Amino acid sequence: MAARQRAATTLPSLIRALRKESPKPPSRNLPSLRRAFSLYDQINLIDQVPDDRLCFQSVTDTGFLVNGVNYEGSLLCVGNLLLSWSPKKFSEITADSLSIFQILKPTPEILIIGSGKHIQPVDPELRRFIKSTGLKMESVDSRNAASTYNILNEEGRVVAAALLPYGVSS
Protein backbone atom coordinates (compact mmCIF):
# COMPACT_ATOMS: atom_id res chain seq x y z
CA MET A 1 0.00 0.00 0.00
CA ALA A 2 2.87 2.36 0.78
CA ALA A 3 4.36 1.78 -2.68
CA ARG A 4 1.06 2.69 -4.26
CA GLN A 5 0.81 5.94 -2.29
CA ARG A 6 4.39 6.83 -3.16
CA ALA A 7 3.69 6.22 -6.88
CA ALA A 8 0.51 8.32 -6.67
CA THR A 9 2.44 11.26 -5.20
CA THR A 10 5.58 10.98 -7.37
CA LEU A 11 3.91 10.32 -10.74
CA PRO A 12 2.32 13.78 -11.07
CA SER A 13 5.56 15.48 -10.05
CA LEU A 14 7.49 13.32 -12.53
CA ILE A 15 5.09 14.29 -15.37
CA ARG A 16 5.43 18.00 -14.48
CA ALA A 17 9.21 17.70 -14.50
CA LEU A 18 9.22 15.98 -17.88
CA ARG A 19 6.97 18.66 -19.39
CA LYS A 20 9.28 21.41 -18.16
CA GLU A 21 12.42 19.72 -19.44
CA SER A 22 11.14 18.68 -22.87
CA PRO A 23 13.31 20.47 -25.38
CA LYS A 24 11.55 22.42 -28.10
CA PRO A 25 12.59 21.42 -31.58
CA PRO A 26 14.78 23.99 -33.26
CA SER A 27 12.87 26.23 -35.60
CA ARG A 28 14.05 25.72 -39.15
CA ASN A 29 12.47 26.26 -42.50
CA LEU A 30 11.32 23.17 -44.30
CA PRO A 31 11.83 22.82 -48.05
CA SER A 32 8.86 23.67 -50.20
CA LEU A 33 6.62 20.66 -50.73
CA ARG A 34 5.70 22.04 -54.14
CA ARG A 35 9.31 21.70 -55.26
CA ALA A 36 9.98 18.48 -53.35
CA PHE A 37 7.02 16.68 -54.92
CA SER A 38 6.87 18.31 -58.33
CA LEU A 39 5.00 16.21 -60.88
CA TYR A 40 7.62 17.18 -63.46
CA ASP A 41 10.35 15.57 -61.35
CA GLN A 42 8.40 12.34 -61.16
CA ILE A 43 7.61 12.00 -64.87
CA ASN A 44 10.77 13.41 -66.41
CA LEU A 45 11.90 10.22 -68.10
CA ILE A 46 13.46 11.86 -71.14
CA ASP A 47 17.06 11.15 -70.16
CA GLN A 48 16.34 7.59 -69.07
CA VAL A 49 14.29 6.16 -71.93
CA PRO A 50 14.65 2.38 -72.15
CA ASP A 51 15.49 1.19 -75.67
CA ASP A 52 12.31 -0.86 -75.87
CA ARG A 53 9.91 1.98 -74.87
CA LEU A 54 8.61 4.88 -76.93
CA CYS A 55 8.80 8.23 -75.21
CA PHE A 56 7.56 11.51 -76.64
CA GLN A 57 10.15 14.15 -75.85
CA SER A 58 8.47 17.10 -77.54
CA VAL A 59 5.46 18.03 -79.61
CA THR A 60 5.86 20.64 -82.35
CA ASP A 61 3.49 22.40 -84.72
CA THR A 62 4.42 19.96 -87.49
CA GLY A 63 5.35 16.73 -85.73
CA PHE A 64 6.92 14.98 -82.75
CA LEU A 65 10.30 14.12 -81.24
CA VAL A 66 10.20 10.49 -80.12
CA ASN A 67 13.25 8.76 -78.60
CA GLY A 68 15.51 11.37 -80.18
CA VAL A 69 14.04 11.07 -83.71
CA ASN A 70 11.94 13.81 -85.36
CA TYR A 71 8.72 12.64 -87.03
CA GLU A 72 6.70 14.95 -89.27
CA GLY A 73 2.93 14.64 -89.51
CA SER A 74 0.41 12.58 -87.59
CA LEU A 75 1.37 9.43 -85.69
CA LEU A 76 -0.41 6.31 -84.51
CA CYS A 77 1.23 4.54 -81.58
CA VAL A 78 0.28 1.19 -80.17
CA GLY A 79 2.36 0.05 -77.23
CA ASN A 80 5.87 0.53 -78.54
CA LEU A 81 4.97 0.47 -82.24
CA LEU A 82 5.04 3.82 -84.06
CA LEU A 83 3.28 4.33 -87.40
CA SER A 84 2.83 7.27 -89.73
CA TRP A 85 -0.87 8.12 -89.83
CA SER A 86 -2.83 9.72 -92.68
CA PRO A 87 -5.25 12.22 -91.00
CA LYS A 88 -4.05 15.82 -91.30
CA LYS A 89 -6.90 17.41 -89.35
CA PHE A 90 -9.34 16.29 -86.68
CA SER A 91 -12.30 15.87 -89.05
CA GLU A 92 -10.29 13.22 -90.96
CA ILE A 93 -10.18 10.93 -87.91
CA THR A 94 -12.76 8.31 -88.86
CA ALA A 95 -13.54 4.65 -88.24
CA ASP A 96 -11.53 3.85 -91.40
CA SER A 97 -8.46 5.68 -90.11
CA LEU A 98 -8.69 3.69 -86.85
CA SER A 99 -9.67 0.35 -88.45
CA ILE A 100 -6.40 -1.25 -87.27
CA PHE A 101 -8.03 -1.61 -83.85
CA GLN A 102 -10.57 -4.09 -85.24
CA ILE A 103 -7.83 -6.68 -85.78
CA LEU A 104 -5.16 -5.68 -83.27
CA LYS A 105 -4.51 -8.16 -80.46
CA PRO A 106 -4.07 -7.64 -77.58
CA THR A 107 -6.49 -4.76 -77.58
CA PRO A 108 -5.04 -1.70 -75.85
CA GLU A 109 -6.76 -0.53 -72.68
CA ILE A 110 -7.22 3.01 -73.93
CA LEU A 111 -6.92 5.08 -77.08
CA ILE A 112 -5.72 8.62 -76.47
CA ILE A 113 -6.62 10.96 -79.30
CA GLY A 114 -4.40 14.03 -79.59
CA SER A 115 -6.51 16.59 -81.43
CA GLY A 116 -3.83 19.20 -82.10
CA LYS A 117 -3.79 22.53 -80.28
CA HIS A 118 -7.38 22.43 -78.99
CA ILE A 119 -9.61 19.71 -77.59
CA GLN A 120 -12.26 18.72 -80.11
CA PRO A 121 -15.56 16.90 -79.50
CA VAL A 122 -15.50 13.36 -80.87
CA ASP A 123 -18.27 12.43 -83.29
CA PRO A 124 -20.79 10.03 -81.65
CA GLU A 125 -20.41 7.58 -84.54
CA LEU A 126 -16.64 7.47 -84.00
CA ARG A 127 -17.20 6.97 -80.26
CA ARG A 128 -19.46 3.98 -80.99
CA PHE A 129 -16.86 2.49 -83.33
CA ILE A 130 -14.08 2.87 -80.75
CA LYS A 131 -16.28 1.34 -78.05
CA SER A 132 -17.12 -1.59 -80.37
CA THR A 133 -13.41 -2.45 -80.60
CA GLY A 134 -13.20 -2.79 -76.81
CA LEU A 135 -11.17 0.39 -76.30
CA LYS A 136 -11.77 3.18 -73.86
CA MET A 137 -11.13 6.61 -75.36
CA GLU A 138 -9.78 9.94 -74.18
CA SER A 139 -9.59 12.99 -76.45
CA VAL A 140 -7.26 15.82 -75.38
CA ASP A 141 -4.87 18.26 -77.01
CA SER A 142 -1.76 16.64 -78.52
CA ARG A 143 0.70 17.74 -75.80
CA ASN A 144 -1.40 16.24 -73.04
CA ALA A 145 -2.05 13.15 -75.16
CA ALA A 146 1.69 12.57 -75.65
CA SER A 147 2.36 13.09 -71.95
CA THR A 148 -0.42 10.70 -70.93
CA TYR A 149 0.86 8.13 -73.41
CA ASN A 150 4.36 8.41 -71.88
CA ILE A 151 3.07 7.84 -68.36
CA LEU A 152 0.83 4.87 -69.22
CA ASN A 153 3.46 3.29 -71.48
CA GLU A 154 6.12 3.67 -68.78
CA GLU A 155 3.78 1.87 -66.36
CA GLY A 156 3.81 -1.06 -68.79
CA ARG A 157 0.16 -0.70 -69.75
CA VAL A 158 -1.00 -1.49 -73.29
CA VAL A 159 -1.96 1.93 -74.58
CA ALA A 160 -2.58 3.47 -78.00
CA ALA A 161 -2.36 7.07 -79.17
CA ALA A 162 -3.61 8.73 -82.35
CA LEU A 163 -1.85 12.08 -82.51
CA LEU A 164 -2.15 15.09 -84.77
CA PRO A 165 0.69 17.66 -84.71
CA TYR A 166 0.19 20.56 -82.30
CA GLY A 167 -0.19 23.10 -85.09
CA VAL A 168 -3.48 21.52 -86.20
CA SER A 169 -6.32 23.76 -85.01
CA SER A 170 -9.42 22.05 -86.43
C-alpha positions in Angstrom: 0.0 0.0 0.0 2.9 2.4 0.8 4.4 1.8 -2.7 1.1 2.7 -4.3 0.8 5.9 -2.3 4.4 6.8 -3.2 3.7 6.2 -6.9 0.5 8.3 -6.7 2.4 11.3 -5.2 5.6 11.0 -7.4 3.9 10.3 -10.7 2.3 13.8 -11.1 5.6 15.5 -10.0 7.5 13.3 -12.5 5.1 14.3 -15.4 5.4 18.0 -14.5 9.2 17.7 -14.5 9.2 16.0 -17.9 7.0 18.7 -19.4 9.3 21.4 -18.2 12.4 19.7 -19.4 11.1 18.7 -22.9 13.3 20.5 -25.4 11.6 22.4 -28.1 12.6 21.4 -31.6 14.8 24.0 -33.3 12.9 26.2 -35.6 14.1 25.7 -39.2 12.5 26.3 -42.5 11.3 23.2 -44.3 11.8 22.8 -48.0 8.9 23.7 -50.2 6.6 20.7 -50.7 5.7 22.0 -54.1 9.3 21.7 -55.3 10.0 18.5 -53.4 7.0 16.7 -54.9 6.9 18.3 -58.3 5.0 16.2 -60.9 7.6 17.2 -63.5 10.4 15.6 -61.4 8.4 12.3 -61.2 7.6 12.0 -64.9 10.8 13.4 -66.4 11.9 10.2 -68.1 13.5 11.9 -71.1 17.1 11.2 -70.2 16.3 7.6 -69.1 14.3 6.2 -71.9 14.7 2.4 -72.1 15.5 1.2 -75.7 12.3 -0.9 -75.9 9.9 2.0 -74.9 8.6 4.9 -76.9 8.8 8.2 -75.2 7.6 11.5 -76.6 10.2 14.1 -75.9 8.5 17.1 -77.5 5.5 18.0 -79.6 5.9 20.6 -82.4 3.5 22.4 -84.7 4.4 20.0 -87.5 5.3 16.7 -85.7 6.9 15.0 -82.8 10.3 14.1 -81.2 10.2 10.5 -80.1 13.2 8.8 -78.6 15.5 11.4 -80.2 14.0 11.1 -83.7 11.9 13.8 -85.4 8.7 12.6 -87.0 6.7 14.9 -89.3 2.9 14.6 -89.5 0.4 12.6 -87.6 1.4 9.4 -85.7 -0.4 6.3 -84.5 1.2 4.5 -81.6 0.3 1.2 -80.2 2.4 0.0 -77.2 5.9 0.5 -78.5 5.0 0.5 -82.2 5.0 3.8 -84.1 3.3 4.3 -87.4 2.8 7.3 -89.7 -0.9 8.1 -89.8 -2.8 9.7 -92.7 -5.2 12.2 -91.0 -4.0 15.8 -91.3 -6.9 17.4 -89.3 -9.3 16.3 -86.7 -12.3 15.9 -89.0 -10.3 13.2 -91.0 -10.2 10.9 -87.9 -12.8 8.3 -88.9 -13.5 4.7 -88.2 -11.5 3.9 -91.4 -8.5 5.7 -90.1 -8.7 3.7 -86.9 -9.7 0.3 -88.4 -6.4 -1.3 -87.3 -8.0 -1.6 -83.8 -10.6 -4.1 -85.2 -7.8 -6.7 -85.8 -5.2 -5.7 -83.3 -4.5 -8.2 -80.5 -4.1 -7.6 -77.6 -6.5 -4.8 -77.6 -5.0 -1.7 -75.9 -6.8 -0.5 -72.7 -7.2 3.0 -73.9 -6.9 5.1 -77.1 -5.7 8.6 -76.5 -6.6 11.0 -79.3 -4.4 14.0 -79.6 -6.5 16.6 -81.4 -3.8 19.2 -82.1 -3.8 22.5 -80.3 -7.4 22.4 -79.0 -9.6 19.7 -77.6 -12.3 18.7 -80.1 -15.6 16.9 -79.5 -15.5 13.4 -80.9 -18.3 12.4 -83.3 -20.8 10.0 -81.6 -20.4 7.6 -84.5 -16.6 7.5 -84.0 -17.2 7.0 -80.3 -19.5 4.0 -81.0 -16.9 2.5 -83.3 -14.1 2.9 -80.8 -16.3 1.3 -78.1 -17.1 -1.6 -80.4 -13.4 -2.4 -80.6 -13.2 -2.8 -76.8 -11.2 0.4 -76.3 -11.8 3.2 -73.9 -11.1 6.6 -75.4 -9.8 9.9 -74.2 -9.6 13.0 -76.4 -7.3 15.8 -75.4 -4.9 18.3 -77.0 -1.8 16.6 -78.5 0.7 17.7 -75.8 -1.4 16.2 -73.0 -2.1 13.1 -75.2 1.7 12.6 -75.7 2.4 13.1 -71.9 -0.4 10.7 -70.9 0.9 8.1 -73.4 4.4 8.4 -71.9 3.1 7.8 -68.4 0.8 4.9 -69.2 3.5 3.3 -71.5 6.1 3.7 -68.8 3.8 1.9 -66.4 3.8 -1.1 -68.8 0.2 -0.7 -69.8 -1.0 -1.5 -73.3 -2.0 1.9 -74.6 -2.6 3.5 -78.0 -2.4 7.1 -79.2 -3.6 8.7 -82.3 -1.8 12.1 -82.5 -2.2 15.1 -84.8 0.7 17.7 -84.7 0.2 20.6 -82.3 -0.2 23.1 -85.1 -3.5 21.5 -86.2 -6.3 23.8 -85.0 -9.4 22.1 -86.4 
